[in-house]
Amino acid sequence: MKKPLDDKEMIREIHRGKKEYLNTIAEKYYDDVYRFCCYQVGSRQEAWDLAQETFLHFIRYVDQYHYKNLKGYLLTIARNVCIDYFRKNQRKNQQEIELTSFPEESKPQLLSFRTSQEELIISVEELSRQLPPMQREAVILYYGYGFKYREIAHMTGTGIATAKSRVRQATQKLKKIVIKEEFCEEERNSIGTSSDRSDAKRNCT
């Protein structure tokens, strides 16, 4: 059985004119690019369009590709595509992102972030609502995709110290959110009188 080509070998073949490997790369990394766009814009339909635009850009400039990390390169393109999307919609610096494209009957998408001490599970909606875009992006790349600080810094055009700071600050915020949600869940489960319900509502809003 013939061994599948790795990324470097596929790029080499593409540069030699074998464009069919572009489809192989798209199939291999489509889910990663789509999820990244979805985390950024909060809309499945918009994410689908942005993922398509990402791969079209890659195909258009593939002859100029000389990077080592193909996945990181594709996510860098996706990041720039998302930035252009926000600019066009005058939403680049907004902290809150409308999620009206998610069907009401669908289950909320959950993200799992495993730190050195614990695992944090949070919904995409909460992530988008609670974190500024730059922190959200950093924490997704670090926990969601496993990139190192150096790689995140390169992808986002910042310093390593800045990448670390964004991940740290986002992680602290996520921990507080999860702790609050757990507290509110316990409060709701132990509610007795109408007074208890009023107190729980005040504490969990």
Long-range contacts (C-beta under 8 A, 24 or more apart in sequence): 7-70, 7-71, 8-68, 11-62, 11-65, 11-70, 14-62, 15-62, 15-63, 22-59, 22-62, 25-58, 25-70, 26-55, 29-70, 29-71, 29-74, 30-55, 32-71, 32-74, 32-75, 32-145, 33-74, 33-75, 33-78, 35-144, 36-75, 36-78, 36-79, 36-140, 36-144, 36-145, 37-78, 37-81, 37-82, 38-109, 38-124, 39-111, 39-124, 39-127, 39-128, 39-136, 39-140, 39-144, 40-78, 40-79, 40-82, 40-133, 40-136, 40-137, 40-140, 41-82, 41-85, 41-86, 41-97, 42-97, 42-98, 42-99, 42-101, 42-102, 42-124, 42-125, 42-128, 43-98, 43-99, 43-100, 43-101, 43-102, 44-101, 44-102, 45-101, 46-85, 46-101, 50-78, 50-81, 50-82, 50-85, 51-78, 53-81, 54-78, 54-81, 57-81, 69-151, 71-145, 72-147, 72-151, 72-154, 72-155, 75-141, 75-145, 75-155, 76-155, 79-137, 79-155, 79-156, 86-133, 92-133, 93-133, 94-133, 95-129, 95-131, 95-132, 95-133, 96-128, 96-129, 97-128, 97-129, 99-124, 99-125, 99-128, 111-140, 111-143, 111-144, 112-143, 113-139, 113-143, 113-144, 113-171, 113-174, 114-143, 115-143, 115-171, 120-171, 120-174, 120-175, 120-178, 121-178, 122-174, 122-177, 122-178, 126-177, 127-174, 130-173, 130-174, 130-177, 131-170, 131-173, 131-174, 134-166, 135-166, 135-167, 135-169, 135-170, 135-173, 136-170, 137-166, 138-163, 138-166, 138-167, 138-170, 139-166, 139-167, 139-170, 139-171, 139-174, 142-167, 143-167, 180-204
